[in-house]
């Protein structure tokens, strides 16, 4: 891994220098170290990379695939009338094994309302799975197969708080029924918000440009240590095919939800009771807010719920409460707030909100309720 890291730094530096030269109107001949440039030619010469470097990059990807693919499963669901959810008996989604008891994590929209759930393992094993529990708020579900422990290959869940924009990621799944397909990309953004399967949104979501298509749902998004950093769940596309904008539910939320589904079959989320408003230039100018303020502007603190009970105010004609941090952790927007609440809190817990109000910074303790 150290060699790969050094290689990527070399490639990044070389790319920057090449781009700078081209912008300045120069031409380059890149080849063996020390070779003279062809000053008589305006044709850019091909970039020649060391075969050792390319082999190292390919080796890392191949090793991760060989290690994790046996953890990934193809899932086919039949509903009433014995018809596959997506027709033709093809795989409807993906999943991955997380323990030696045979528990498999997938998306709820893959296995919801299933009459039967069929699972195919990487080694060719075909078996039926039992539905353990599903959570519409996170679009996650746990199913279970009855297979001897020695034939199971659990994959570890990473700490998604350590994920950074720009890091390389891999996805393994079954797009368009092409089983155990490997795709690669980077983390494009963090703390996105996507729709759940009910009235609540999923926060803290990872955005990636790794190719994700129908059938990838429920499969793992991996770091270069072969750990799951998220569950591939949605794509932003008008054609239901990859457009370079995919979304994965973060592994820290996956960890919490799967543990509670296995233990009790449901998940309890905390609720703060606010409706937000975007902080735009109009709001900043009208209420004389700092032009660099970041946080959650409270349009309404719902009467009878924790925020209002604790003193958070609804938006007025000339004032608005802006939540800038929770338990000392800065909150740049609503997406981060709902992600933090879902992953790190539970009903009955008291959190401390940092609130900007009319030029003052307030500390407001709030005891959280359960989502209605």
Order of alpha helices (4+ residues) and beta strands (2+ residues): alpha-alpha-beta-beta-beta-beta-alpha-beta-beta-beta-beta-beta-beta-beta-beta-beta-alpha-beta-beta-alpha-beta-alpha-beta-beta-alpha-beta-beta-beta
